[in-house]
Amino acid sequence: MEYIELKVLDVESSSAPSEAFALIVREIEGEREMTIVIGLQEARTLVLLLSNIQTRRPGTHELFKNFMEHANYFLNEVVIYHFEEGVFYAYLALQRDTETLELDARTSDAIAIAMLMNAPIFIRKDIFEKLAVIPPKEEEKKNDTIFPEIDLQPEELEDYIENKLQEMPIEELERLLQGAIGSEDFELASKIHDEIKERKSNKKL
């Protein structure tokens, strides 16, 4: 069976029901993209990861990552191995010494954990080729800067977060605000709230 490696590009509002969002992934060696429909809570988690913002307290995915590291499990890869009736199926390929384990997971959860642990994400080639499209030229503005190569000192983090918030559209800020509140990162939520309030105030002037 052949597989294609993917990278995560973005989370966007979906044309599906209001509680659905679109996770956009692209093949590493090529330009084709594919959409995975995810729920609101999963979108919150992935927006935080894509924005490279660390929450004050660990969420479910961070907890699972911490447990695996404590138990000396290594995440080799995430594999999307099946697609049926609009649902993707994935597993985590774990290893500890000579022991290997394939742990079934929701695709959105598997991808979030792969992002946290810098593990590769693969999809069966036949599934990807069935669903992938080449995006229109005007949409090819997405690039690898979504994961900036930075090593911030603590005193620089404040400015970095403020700059990132200022770059985000207000719709994404509102989703990020819900994610911050859900993660109990109230300091971040306060910053996001202030940014949204300032944007709306400037619109009224």
Secondary structure, DSSP 8 states (H G I E B T S, - for coil): --EEEEEEEEEEE-SS-TTEEEEEEEETTSS-EEEEEEEHHHHHHHHHHHTT---SS--HHHHHHHHHHHTT-EEEEEEEEEEETTEEEEEEEEEETTEEEEEEEEHHHHHHHHHHTT--EEEEHHHHHHH-B---GGGTT--GGGS------HHHHHHHHHHHHHHS-HHHHHHHHHHHHHTT-HHHHHHHHHHHHHHHHHHH-
